[in-house]
């Protein structure tokens, strides 16, 4: 940042001398604001995009885990359905119901101890069966497969017995950890005779760990680190997560929503192994269990890392682009101000003619034009001040001269008048006296004009129409116009438009212009006075006085309104100067030009509402 781009400001610290403090340039502030305005929305959109992506991934993973759960649950339900089918088959088997054996005492049919090898056959068909047993109504074991299985006194689960005594179909007891460290579940079913009498009970012990391996060891849809496991209704591990066999039978420590088996969204938590996971669950009512599926959170959100990296790269590139555009924009926006400052410094150095060139942009161009107009007005005001100072000096000087000369001139005039009376009888001397008195009158008029020119005007403003002003002026110049047979034509286009002005001063100015026009026009010629609204300016009136005279030589146009300049013999050179002075006091302008058809035209431009305050 250059020194010219900074503005020194004085500041004083307590107990310290005044020291300059510099403010950042406009370009630098624009750059910071544009960068800030671009960076904040970019940051918000990045975070919002990241949040939305995370939510979308969460919903996607939830749907994915639900499909994994449903797949595992369906396979588990299929396995249970096969067990149910085995029990239905055995329950209606004639051999099991004693149809192949004898009858008990009293003619009542009982379960057959020899079940035709059916129990062994079913046991061998499914490795998950530990034992299959039959019991009579008093819970005495009849048959067992295999024969080397648990002893006859091996107790059954109490809840299974109570449920079987009341049930008519398959009953599944709560799973529990067996003596051999495997998870066991007992399943039972009442057995009825053909005529509907309960004969006994069919009971099997299932090692569900073996059956669950085929269901939960399948890693389809789990990625590299996901897992599926089974909990009991109380929250104990029936089949633990992969790699955590020590959790079998233990109470799980996971969110209550998972234990309820009714989570409708994916949950983010840390599992008992200390791994951050996304998990969801589903109930298996038949087994009174809960299937849980978990995905490693880092693996599930791995794409977010890629998204984060891409967002960072995109955001950085966008920010660099925004900063680049901001640098260009700030330079472009601050350039007009730098040009204004440069022109101001040149003007302050004395180069008053300097002006701002064409600036880029509509607003900058308008500022440049306004700045130039202000400089022009200041220059004009300075010229007016200098002129006013000159007039004041001239007025003071002329006033003192006029006062000093009036007494001698009065004495000379009285003496000349007395001498003219003495020589009235002698024509030659009488003519000389008349000439002397005429010249004396001319000197007196010149002194009066000089006194009026140097004296500041005190305007007595009033409202009048142009017709009222023109009527009085025409009466004043009518005698001179008649002597030269000059026709004075008035065209009033203003109508009832009121002009705020000092009527006496405007009448004097207009009378002076008309007198000059009549004197410049040949005998029998014509002088025109036209009043109308100024072109392109609705709040100004233009009063034009034109004649049929010889016009104004080009080399004299610049001198017309200067004091003491005259082209007419006997003129004082102060008439047009006083006209210009009076018009400018009204806030107007006086112009002189030649008519295309010949002759001169003087125009007075006056504001309708009077001089500016």
C-alpha distance (Angstrom), angle and dihedral (degrees) to the residues before:
residue distance angle dihedral
X1 . . .
X2 3.82 . .
X3 3.77 124.0 .
X4 3.79 90.1 -114.5
X5 3.80 89.7 61.2
X6 3.80 91.3 61.2
X7 3.76 128.6 73.9
X8 3.80 116.6 -146.5
X9 3.79 115.7 -133.6
X10 3.78 123.9 -175.5
X11 3.75 118.5 -126.7
X12 3.77 131.3 171.0
X13 3.77 125.2 -148.3
X14 3.77 120.2 -154.3
X15 3.77 109.2 -79.0
X16 3.81 92.7 -0.7
X17 3.80 132.8 105.1
X18 3.78 122.7 -103.5
X19 3.77 109.7 -79.8
X20 3.80 130.3 -177.9
X21 3.77 119.0 -106.0
X22 3.78 118.4 -160.9
X23 3.76 125.4 -146.7
X24 3.79 124.6 -147.0
X25 3.79 114.8 -99.5
X26 3.79 121.4 -102.6
X27 3.80 90.1 -112.1
X28 3.80 91.3 55.2
X29 3.82 92.0 47.9
X30 3.81 91.3 48.5
X31 3.80 89.0 49.8
X32 3.80 92.0 51.5
X33 3.80 93.7 46.6
X34 3.80 94.3 47.9
X35 3.80 90.7 47.3
X36 3.82 90.5 47.9
X37 3.81 93.9 46.6
X38 3.82 89.9 49.3
X39 3.82 96.6 41.1
X40 3.81 98.3 51.0
X41 3.84 96.1 54.6
X42 3.80 88.8 42.0
X43 3.80 90.3 52.8
X44 3.81 91.8 46.0
X45 3.81 92.2 48.5
X46 3.81 90.6 47.5
X47 3.80 92.8 52.6
X48 3.78 91.5 42.0
X49 3.80 90.9 49.5
X50 3.78 90.8 48.1
X51 3.81 91.4 48.5
X52 3.80 92.6 47.4
X53 3.81 90.8 47.2
X54 3.81 90.3 50.6
X55 3.80 91.1 49.0
X56 3.79 91.0 47.4
X57 3.80 91.4 49.4
X58 3.80 89.5 47.9
X59 3.80 91.3 52.9
X60 3.78 90.8 44.7
X61 3.81 91.7 50.0
X62 3.79 90.4 47.5
X63 3.79 90.6 54.5
X64 3.79 89.4 45.2
X65 3.81 93.3 50.0
X66 3.81 90.8 46.8
X67 3.78 89.5 55.8
X68 3.83 89.9 48.6
X69 3.82 90.1 49.2
X70 3.78 93.4 48.2
X71 3.80 90.1 49.3
X72 3.81 93.1 51.7
X73 3.79 92.4 40.9
X74 3.80 91.2 51.7
X75 3.79 91.2 52.2
X76 3.82 90.6 47.7
X77 3.79 90.7 48.8
X78 3.80 89.1 48.6
X79 3.80 90.8 53.7
X80 3.80 91.0 49.2
X81 3.79 89.8 47.7
X82 3.82 88.8 55.9
X83 3.80 90.4 51.7
X84 3.80 89.3 49.1
X85 3.79 89.7 50.7
X86 3.84 90.4 51.8
X87 3.79 90.5 52.9
X88 3.79 93.2 46.3
X89 3.80 89.2 51.4
X90 3.81 93.7 48.8
X91 3.82 93.5 44.0
X92 3.80 92.3 58.6
X93 3.79 95.4 39.4
X94 3.86 110.6 121.5
X95 3.78 91.0 -143.9
X96 3.79 92.2 55.4
X97 3.81 92.6 47.1
X98 3.82 90.8 53.3
X99 3.78 96.4 -105.0
X100 3.81 88.0 128.0
X101 3.84 94.5 43.6
X102 3.76 136.7 55.1
X103 3.75 130.0 -82.0
X104 3.74 129.3 -103.2
X105 3.77 125.0 -113.6
X106 3.74 114.1 -68.1
X107 3.76 92.8 32.4
X108 3.78 95.0 -81.4
X109 3.80 114.5 141.3
X110 3.81 115.9 -129.9
X111 3.80 137.4 -177.4
X112 3.71 114.1 -68.4
X113 3.76 117.7 -113.6
X114 3.72 87.7 -153.9
X115 3.77 103.8 56.6
X116 3.80 93.7 -179.3
X117 3.79 91.9 -102.4
X118 3.81 92.0 -67.1
X119 3.79 94.8 128.3
X120 3.78 92.3 51.8
X121 3.77 90.8 47.0
X122 3.78 94.5 51.8
X123 3.83 91.1 42.7
X124 3.78 92.1 54.1
X125 3.80 92.9 45.8
X126 3.80 92.3 64.3
X127 3.81 122.4 40.1
X128 3.81 90.6 -158.4
X129 3.85 91.3 71.7
X130 3.82 111.0 96.3
X131 3.81 94.1 178.4
X132 3.80 138.9 -14.1
X133 3.80 116.0 -154.7
X134 3.77 140.5 174.9
X135 3.80 124.5 -144.8
X136 3.73 133.0 -170.1
X137 3.76 122.5 -129.3
X138 3.80 90.6 -84.8
X139 3.80 90.6 54.4
X140 3.79 94.8 -108.2
X141 3.80 112.1 148.2
X142 3.84 113.7 -115.2
X143 3.77 104.0 174.3
X144 3.77 136.1 5.1
X145 3.77 136.3 -170.3
X146 2.90 118.2 -125.2
X147 3.80 100.9 26.9
X148 3.80 88.7 -147.1
X149 3.80 90.8 58.5
X150 3.78 126.4 108.0
X151 3.76 117.6 -36.2
X152 3.72 121.7 -93.6
X153 3.76 89.6 -104.3
X154 3.80 94.0 55.8
X155 3.83 102.0 126.9
X156 3.76 123.8 -121.4
X157 3.77 123.0 -139.3
X158 3.79 109.5 -82.0
X159 3.79 93.2 -136.0
X160 3.81 90.1 53.2
X161 3.82 92.2 55.0
X162 3.79 94.3 48.4
X163 3.81 91.8 47.7
X164 3.81 93.9 46.6
X165 3.80 92.7 51.5
X166 3.79 88.6 58.2
X167 3.79 100.4 33.4
X168 3.78 131.4 88.1
X169 3.80 96.7 -167.0
X170 3.79 142.4 33.6
X171 3.81 117.4 -34.8
X172 3.82 124.0 -165.6
X173 3.80 118.4 -161.5
X174 3.77 124.3 -149.2
X175 3.82 112.3 -80.1
X176 3.81 117.2 -110.0
X177 3.76 139.0 -179.6
X178 3.79 112.1 -91.9
X179 3.78 128.2 -140.5
X180 3.80 90.7 -100.3
X181 3.80 92.3 56.9
X182 3.80 95.8 -103.9
X183 3.77 126.7 118.8
X184 3.81 111.9 -103.7
X185 3.77 131.8 -169.1
X186 3.82 125.5 -172.0
X187 3.80 120.2 -141.4
X188 3.76 125.9 -171.4
X189 3.78 143.7 175.1
X190 3.82 134.6 -174.3
X191 3.79 115.0 -115.8
X192 3.81 117.9 -139.2
X193 3.79 131.3 -165.4
X194 3.73 121.3 -122.2
X195 3.77 91.0 -93.0
X196 3.83 92.0 52.3
X197 3.79 100.9 -99.3
X198 3.79 117.1 141.5
X199 3.79 108.9 -115.4
X200 3.81 102.2 176.4
X201 3.76 143.3 -65.5
X202 3.80 136.1 -66.7
X203 3.84 112.7 -148.3
X204 3.83 131.8 179.1
X205 3.78 132.2 -174.7
X206 3.83 111.7 -144.0
X207 3.78 125.8 -159.9
X208 3.78 94.1 -146.6
X209 3.80 94.3 -177.7
X210 3.80 89.6 75.7
X211 3.78 92.4 47.8
X212 3.78 93.3 45.5
X213 3.79 92.9 52.6
X214 3.78 91.5 69.5
X215 3.82 89.2 50.3
X216 3.80 103.2 41.0
X217 3.81 101.6 31.9
X218 3.79 89.2 67.8
X219 3.81 105.5 103.7
X220 3.77 97.0 -168.2
X221 3.82 109.3 139.4
X222 3.82 94.4 6.1
X223 3.78 99.6 97.1
X224 3.77 119.8 -146.0
X225 3.81 98.9 -46.5
X226 3.82 106.7 23.5
X227 3.80 124.9 113.6
X228 3.81 142.9 -169.7
X229 3.80 123.1 -151.7
X230 3.78 141.6 166.1
X231 3.79 129.2 -119.4
X232 3.77 129.9 -169.4
X233 3.78 120.3 -120.0
X234 3.81 87.8 -98.0
X235 3.81 92.0 53.3
X236 3.82 100.9 -102.7
X237 3.78 120.0 139.1
X238 3.83 110.4 -102.0
X239 3.77 90.3 170.9
X240 3.84 113.1 10.6
X241 3.83 127.4 -144.0
X242 3.76 117.4 -81.0
X243 3.80 110.9 -77.4
X244 3.82 94.3 16.4
X245 3.82 104.0 89.3
X246 3.81 89.5 145.6
X247 3.82 88.9 71.3
X248 3.81 92.9 66.2
X249 3.79 108.9 127.4
X250 3.79 93.9 4.3
X251 3.77 125.6 123.1
X252 3.79 112.3 -99.2
X253 3.83 123.9 -127.8
X254 3.77 105.6 -150.0
X255 3.83 135.6 123.0
X256 3.84 116.2 -62.5
X257 3.82 90.3 -122.7
X258 3.81 88.6 63.7
X259 3.79 92.7 47.8
X260 3.80 90.4 50.9
X261 3.79 89.3 57.7
X262 3.80 89.5 -141.6
X263 3.82 102.9 97.9
X264 3.81 109.8 145.7
X265 3.78 94.3 -168.3
X266 3.75 139.4 38.9
X267 3.82 112.4 -88.2
X268 3.79 125.7 -145.3
X269 3.82 112.3 -143.6
X270 3.78 145.3 128.3
X271 3.80 115.0 -98.5
X272 3.84 123.9 -141.9
X273 3.82 89.4 -90.4
X274 3.81 89.8 62.9
X275 3.81 93.6 -110.5
X276 3.81 121.0 136.6
X277 3.78 106.0 -125.0
X278 3.78 144.1 169.0
X279 3.79 109.7 -129.6
X280 3.76 144.8 174.2
X281 3.82 134.7 173.4
X282 3.79 145.2 -152.0
X283 3.83 133.3 -159.5
X284 3.84 123.9 -113.5
X285 3.83 99.7 -160.9
X286 3.81 94.9 -177.4
X287 3.79 91.8 60.8
X288 3.81 95.1 30.0
X289 3.76 87.4 -124.1
X290 3.79 141.9 124.5
X291 3.81 123.8 -129.8
X292 3.82 112.4 -147.9
X293 3.80 125.6 -166.1
X294 3.80 121.7 -167.0
X295 3.81 134.7 -175.7
X296 3.77 124.9 -163.9
X297 3.81 105.5 -104.2
X298 3.80 95.0 -140.6
X299 3.78 90.2 50.2
X300 3.81 92.7 45.2
X301 3.78 92.6 50.1
X302 3.80 95.7 38.0
X303 3.79 89.9 114.6
X304 3.81 89.2 58.4
X305 3.80 89.2 65.3
X306 3.79 88.7 55.6
X307 3.80 89.8 45.8
X308 3.80 90.1 48.6
X309 3.79 91.2 51.5
X310 3.79 92.6 46.8
X311 3.81 91.5 46.1
X312 3.80 90.3 50.4
X313 3.80 91.7 50.3
X314 3.80 92.4 44.5
X315 3.80 92.1 45.7
X316 3.80 91.8 48.4
X317 3.80 92.6 49.2
X318 3.82 90.5 45.6
X319 3.80 91.5 49.1
X320 3.80 91.0 49.0
X321 3.80 89.2 49.8
X322 3.82 91.2 47.7
X323 3.81 91.1 49.0
X324 3.80 89.9 49.0
X325 3.81 91.0 50.4
X326 3.82 90.1 43.8
X327 3.81 90.9 52.7
X328 3.80 90.5 51.5
X329 3.81 92.7 43.3
X330 3.81 94.1 47.0
X331 3.79 91.1 48.6
X332 3.79 90.3 49.0
X333 3.80 93.4 46.2
X334 3.80 95.1 45.8
X335 3.81 95.8 42.8
X336 3.85 94.5 81.6
X337 3.81 90.0 52.5
X338 3.79 90.4 49.6
X339 3.81 89.7 51.8
X340 3.82 90.2 48.9
X341 3.80 89.8 49.7
X342 3.81 91.3 48.6
X343 3.82 92.2 51.1
X344 3.81 90.2 46.4
X345 3.80 90.9 53.7
X346 3.81 91.2 49.8
X347 3.80 91.4 50.0
X348 3.81 90.1 47.8
X349 3.80 87.5 52.6
X350 3.80 89.8 58.7
X351 3.80 103.1 -92.5
X352 3.79 94.5 125.2
X353 3.80 93.6 168.9
X354 3.82 93.8 65.4
X355 3.80 116.5 116.9
X356 3.81 135.6 -180.0
X357 3.80 115.1 -99.9
X358 3.77 126.5 -135.5
X359 3.82 109.0 -56.1
X360 3.81 124.6 -151.7
X361 3.78 117.1 -108.5
X362 3.78 130.9 36.5
X363 3.81 96.2 -99.2
X364 3.81 93.8 44.1
X365 3.82 90.4 48.1
X366 3.81 90.2 51.5
X367 3.81 90.8 49.6
X368 3.81 90.1 49.2
X369 3.79 92.0 49.9
X370 3.81 91.4 47.3
X371 3.82 89.7 47.9
X372 3.81 91.6 51.4
X373 3.80 91.0 45.4
X374 3.80 89.0 51.5
X375 3.82 90.7 50.5
X376 3.81 90.6 48.5
X377 3.80 90.9 49.4
X378 3.80 91.4 47.3
X379 3.80 89.9 49.9
X380 3.80 90.7 48.5
X381 3.79 90.1 47.0
X382 3.78 90.2 50.2
X383 3.80 90.0 50.9
X384 3.79 90.1 48.6
X385 3.79 90.3 50.0
X386 3.77 91.0 49.9
X387 3.77 90.1 47.1
X388 3.78 91.1 47.9
X389 3.78 89.6 49.6
X390 3.79 89.8 49.6
X391 3.78 91.0 47.3
X392 3.74 90.6 49.3
X393 3.77 90.4 51.6
X394 3.81 91.3 45.4
X395 3.78 90.6 45.8
X396 3.77 92.2 51.0
X397 3.79 91.8 46.8
X398 3.80 95.0 43.3
X399 3.76 92.1 45.7
X400 3.78 91.6 54.8
X401 3.83 91.6 44.4
X402 3.80 93.2 47.9
X403 3.78 92.1 49.6
X404 3.79 90.7 48.1
X405 3.83 92.7 47.9
X406 3.78 100.2 42.8
X407 3.80 95.6 73.0
X408 3.84 94.8 51.0
X409 3.81 90.3 42.9
X410 3.79 90.9 50.8
X411 3.80 89.6 51.5
X412 3.82 91.2 47.5
X413 3.79 90.7 48.6
X414 3.82 93.1 50.9
X415 3.80 91.6 48.4
X416 3.82 92.8 47.3
X417 3.79 90.5 50.5
X418 3.84 89.8 50.6
X419 3.81 91.9 47.7
X420 3.82 91.0 48.4
X421 3.79 89.3 56.4
X422 3.83 91.2 49.9
X423 3.81 93.4 52.1
X424 3.79 96.0 38.2
X425 3.81 89.3 116.3
X426 3.79 93.7 54.3
X427 3.83 111.3 71.6
X428 3.80 97.4 -159.8
X429 3.81 94.9 52.4
X430 3.80 92.0 38.8
X431 3.83 90.3 56.7
X432 3.79 90.7 49.6
X433 3.79 89.3 52.6
X434 3.79 91.9 51.6
X435 3.80 90.8 50.2
X436 3.79 91.3 50.1
X437 3.80 92.3 49.5
X438 3.84 91.2 48.6
X439 3.77 91.6 52.2
X440 3.77 89.8 46.4
X441 3.81 89.5 52.9
X442 3.82 88.7 50.4
X443 3.79 90.8 52.7
X444 3.79 90.5 49.1
X445 3.82 91.2 51.0
X446 3.80 90.6 48.5
X447 3.79 90.5 51.3
X448 3.82 90.7 48.5
X449 3.84 91.2 49.8
X450 3.77 90.2 46.7
X451 3.79 90.7 50.9
X452 3.85 91.2 48.7
X453 3.82 91.9 47.6
X454 3.77 94.8 51.6
X455 3.80 95.7 42.6
X456 3.89 117.6 89.4
X457 3.78 113.2 -116.1
X458 3.78 122.1 -118.2
X459 3.81 104.7 -156.9
X460 3.77 118.3 -143.3
X461 3.79 99.8 -159.1
X462 3.77 124.0 -153.5
X463 3.80 140.2 148.6
X464 3.79 124.1 -100.3
X465 3.79 140.2 149.2
X466 3.79 121.3 -113.2
X467 3.81 90.0 -114.9
X468 3.82 90.8 61.1
X469 3.81 92.1 49.7
X470 3.83 93.9 44.2
X471 3.82 92.4 51.0
X472 3.79 93.1 59.9
X473 3.83 92.8 43.6
X474 3.81 93.0 51.5
X475 3.81 90.8 53.4
X476 3.82 89.9 54.0
X477 3.83 95.5 50.9
X478 3.80 98.8 33.8
X479 3.84 94.8 94.0
X480 3.81 93.9 52.0
X481 3.84 91.3 44.7
X482 3.82 91.3 51.4
X483 3.82 92.0 49.7
X484 3.84 90.0 57.3
X485 3.83 94.6 35.3
X486 3.80 89.1 -122.5
X487 3.83 116.7 158.8
X488 3.80 114.7 -136.9
X489 3.82 112.0 -155.4
X490 3.82 122.0 -167.8
X491 3.83 122.9 -161.0
X492 3.79 112.6 -172.3
X493 3.83 113.2 -167.0
X494 3.78 94.5 161.7
X495 3.78 97.0 73.4
X496 3.80 109.9 178.4
X497 3.81 95.1 -7.1
X498 3.80 106.8 135.8
X499 3.80 119.2 -135.6
X500 3.79 118.5 -153.2
X501 3.81 106.7 -143.8
X502 3.79 146.5 111.6
X503 3.82 97.9 -78.6
X504 3.81 94.6 -157.6
X505 3.81 93.8 52.5
X506 3.81 93.4 46.5
X507 3.81 90.4 48.0
X508 3.83 90.4 52.2
X509 3.79 91.7 48.9
X510 3.80 93.9 47.0
X511 3.85 91.0 44.7
X512 3.81 89.8 52.4
X513 3.82 92.0 51.1
X514 3.83 92.7 46.3
X515 3.82 91.5 48.0
X516 3.81 90.9 51.8
X517 3.83 90.9 46.7
X518 3.81 92.4 50.6
X519 3.80 91.4 48.1
X520 3.85 90.9 49.0
X521 3.81 93.3 49.2
X522 3.79 121.0 85.8
X523 3.80 120.1 -120.5
X524 3.77 111.9 -73.9
X525 3.81 91.2 20.7
X526 3.77 129.7 127.7
X527 3.81 136.5 -114.8
X528 3.82 120.7 -162.6
X529 3.81 128.2 -156.6
X530 3.84 115.3 -167.3
X531 3.81 126.4 -178.1
X532 3.83 121.9 -170.4
X533 3.78 143.5 133.6
X534 3.80 111.8 -72.4
X535 3.79 115.6 -103.3
X536 3.84 114.5 -98.3
X537 3.84 90.4 -1.2
X538 3.80 113.6 88.3
X539 3.82 96.5 -174.0
X540 3.82 98.0 54.6
X541 3.82 132.9 75.5
X542 3.78 124.0 -148.0
X543 3.82 119.5 -147.7
X544 3.83 110.3 -169.6
X545 3.85 125.5 -168.2
X546 3.82 113.6 -169.8
X547 3.80 131.7 175.4
X548 3.82 141.4 -171.7
X549 3.78 94.0 -119.8
X550 3.81 130.2 120.7
X551 3.81 93.7 -79.9
X552 3.80 129.4 -131.7
X553 3.82 121.2 -55.7
X554 3.81 110.4 -123.1
X555 3.78 93.1 -123.1
X556 3.83 90.8 56.5
X557 3.81 98.6 50.5
X558 3.79 93.8 85.9
X559 3.82 92.0 51.2
X560 3.83 100.1 45.7
X561 3.79 98.7 96.9
X562 3.79 97.2 38.5
X563 3.83 116.7 111.1
X564 3.84 117.2 -97.3
X565 3.82 93.5 12.1
X566 3.82 111.8 128.7
X567 3.81 138.2 154.8
X568 3.79 95.5 -168.6
X569 3.79 122.3 89.2
X570 3.75 108.7 -114.5
X571 3.82 93.5 18.2
X572 3.81 121.0 134.5
X573 3.80 96.9 -147.5
X574 3.80 92.1 -129.6
X575 3.83 100.9 92.4
X576 3.82 98.4 84.9
X577 3.81 90.9 36.0
X578 3.82 89.3 57.6
X579 3.84 90.5 46.1
X580 3.82 90.8 53.1
X581 3.80 91.3 45.7
X582 3.82 93.3 51.0
X583 3.82 93.4 46.5
X584 3.82 93.2 48.3
X585 3.81 90.9 49.8
X586 3.81 85.1 59.4
X587 3.81 90.4 53.4
X588 3.79 91.6 -106.2
X589 3.78 139.4 118.3
X590 3.80 134.2 -121.2
X591 3.84 118.8 -148.6
X592 3.80 133.9 -174.7
X593 3.82 127.3 -161.9
X594 3.80 142.8 145.7
X595 3.78 122.8 -99.4
X596 3.81 116.9 -121.0
X597 3.83 89.2 -127.2
X598 3.80 92.2 49.4
X599 3.75 134.9 -85.2
X600 3.79 132.6 68.3
X601 3.80 130.3 -72.9
X602 3.80 125.7 -159.2
X603 3.81 118.2 -165.9
X604 3.79 128.3 -162.4
X605 3.83 115.5 -160.4
X606 3.82 113.5 -162.9
X607 3.82 130.7 176.0
X608 3.81 110.0 -116.1
X609 3.79 92.4 -137.9
X610 3.78 94.8 50.7
X611 3.81 131.7 -107.9
X612 3.83 117.3 -26.7
X613 3.77 115.5 -97.7
